[in-house]
Amino acid sequence: MTSARIDAYLRRLGIARPPQPTSEALRELHLRHLRTVPFENLSVHLGEEIALDGTRLLEKVTEARRGGFCYELNGAFGMLLTALGYRVELLAGRVYDDEGRLGIPYDHLALRVRTVDGDTWLADVGFGAHSHYPLACAERGEQDDPGGVFRVVEAGPYEAGVRGGAAADAGDLDVLRDGTPQYRLETRPRVLGDFTAGAWWHSTSPSSHFTRSLVCSRVTGDGGRITLSGRKLKTTGADGTRGTRELETDEEVLTVYRERFGIELSRVPAVRNPDSGD
């Protein structure tokens, strides 16, 4: 990753280059990423290729000023952190659905990050509504965060008996938010290319929620969240207040993408139907 590309990425985040790869700097980078680079699946519905290539991911974030889903966001963020001197490993995860079932292998990509302070963190800027700050990998108690109360725990047999999930492999970790399992992580390091099949499935399968819905979402400056789902604009304040507004015209939709998410589009994306090939 070139120095110019690092500077371009940091300009997008609105943050100066940290002098050392510390835990404090990681927390700031993580929060700035969530505030400025949206979690979005627009490429799926605009007919754009999801390419897990380092150069193309960085171009999407720094030049096209777009966001992406987990493979793209955490893939690009991992490259930035590595270039800044952090020790970064890619971890594969499987996401829990509403019934407590685990998704496909390579369902999710998260980052294990080691800092110059000797700390090890779970960083994840690609899961939508999640922790605003990295989670301490070794901490097994509750971790308070603006996004909720989180725990990182060894995956155990309780998921199989209580929630209907699969039995855990040795070393697997479950990430819980407000007591509900969000995803299960393997602790073996992976490379970006390992996630190609997962990205392809999520961008093409009729069973993937990414092909069945449109989403563009980011954390707001006050700790809340703003989300555009199709034509429905939803806001959540840090105090829990919620608002919803239906956008009536294409121009309104394009204006929200531009002014609230920094994304310039020439046309309004619409959900494509994978069954019909549209």
Secondary structure as the mmCIF struct_conf table of DSSP 4:
data_model
#
loop_
_struct_conf.conf_type_id
_struct_conf.id
_struct_conf.beg_label_comp_id
_struct_conf.beg_label_asym_id
_struct_conf.beg_label_seq_id
_struct_conf.end_label_comp_id
_struct_conf.end_label_asym_id
_struct_conf.end_label_seq_id
HELX_RH_AL_P HELX_RH_AL_P1 SER A 3 LEU A 13
TURN_TY1_P TURN_TY1_P1 GLY A 14 GLY A 14
HELX_LH_PP_P HELX_LH_PP_P1 ALA A 16 PRO A 18
BEND BEND1 PRO A 19 GLN A 20
HELX_RH_AL_P HELX_RH_AL_P2 SER A 23 THR A 36
BEND BEND2 VAL A 37 VAL A 37
STRN STRN1 PHE A 39 GLU A 40
HELX_RH_AL_P HELX_RH_AL_P3 LEU A 42 LEU A 46
TURN_TY1_P TURN_TY1_P2 GLY A 47 GLY A 47
HELX_RH_AL_P HELX_RH_AL_P4 GLY A 54 THR A 62
TURN_TY1_P TURN_TY1_P3 GLU A 63 GLU A 63
BEND BEND3 ALA A 64 ALA A 64
STRN STRN2 GLY A 68 GLY A 68
HELX_RH_AL_P HELX_RH_AL_P5 CYS A 70 ALA A 83
TURN_TY1_P TURN_TY1_P4 LEU A 84 GLY A 85
STRN STRN3 ARG A 87 VAL A 95
STRN STRN4 TYR A 96 TYR A 96
TURN_TY1_P TURN_TY1_P5 ASP A 98 GLU A 99
BEND BEND4 GLY A 100 GLY A 100
STRN STRN5 LEU A 102 LEU A 102
TURN_TY1_P TURN_TY1_P6 PRO A 105 TYR A 106
STRN STRN6 HIS A 108 ARG A 114
TURN_TY1_P TURN_TY1_P7 VAL A 116 ASP A 117
BEND BEND5 GLY A 118 GLY A 118
STRN STRN7 THR A 120 ALA A 123
BEND BEND6 VAL A 125 ALA A 129
BEND BEND7 HIS A 132 TYR A 133
HELX_LH_PP_P HELX_LH_PP_P2 PRO A 134 PRO A 134
STRN STRN8 LEU A 135 ALA A 136
TURN_TY1_P TURN_TY1_P8 CYS A 137 ALA A 138
BEND BEND8 GLY A 141 GLY A 141
STRN STRN9 GLN A 143 ASP A 145
TURN_TY1_P TURN_TY1_P9 PRO A 146 GLY A 147
STRN STRN10 GLY A 148 GLU A 154
TURN_TY1_P TURN_TY1_P10 PRO A 157 PRO A 157
HELX_RH_AL_P HELX_RH_AL_P6 TYR A 158 TYR A 158
HELX_RH_PI_P HELX_RH_PI_P1 GLU A 159 ARG A 163
HELX_LH_PP_P HELX_LH_PP_P3 ALA A 166 ASP A 169
TURN_TY1_P TURN_TY1_P11 ALA A 170 GLY A 171
STRN STRN11 LEU A 173 ARG A 177
TURN_TY1_P TURN_TY1_P12 ASP A 178 GLY A 179
STRN STRN12 THR A 180 LEU A 185
BEND BEND9 ARG A 188 ARG A 188
STRN STRN13 ARG A 190 ARG A 190
HELX_RH_3T_P HELX_RH_3T_P1 LEU A 192 PHE A 195
HELX_RH_AL_P HELX_RH_AL_P7 THR A 196 THR A 204
TURN_TY1_P TURN_TY1_P13 PRO A 206 SER A 207
BEND BEND10 SER A 208 SER A 208
HELX_RH_AL_P HELX_RH_AL_P8 HIS A 209 ARG A 212
STRN STRN14 CYS A 216 VAL A 219
TURN_TY1_P TURN_TY1_P14 GLY A 221 ASP A 222
BEND BEND11 GLY A 223 GLY A 223
STRN STRN15 ARG A 225 SER A 229
TURN_TY1_P TURN_TY1_P15 GLY A 230 ARG A 231
STRN STRN16 LYS A 232 THR A 236
TURN_TY1_P TURN_TY1_P16 ALA A 238 ASP A 239
BEND BEND12 GLY A 240 GLY A 240
STRN STRN17 ARG A 242 GLU A 246
BEND BEND13 THR A 249 THR A 249
HELX_RH_AL_P HELX_RH_AL_P9 ASP A 250 PHE A 261
BEND BEND14 SER A 266 ARG A 267
TURN_TY1_P TURN_TY1_P17 PRO A 274 GLY A 277
#
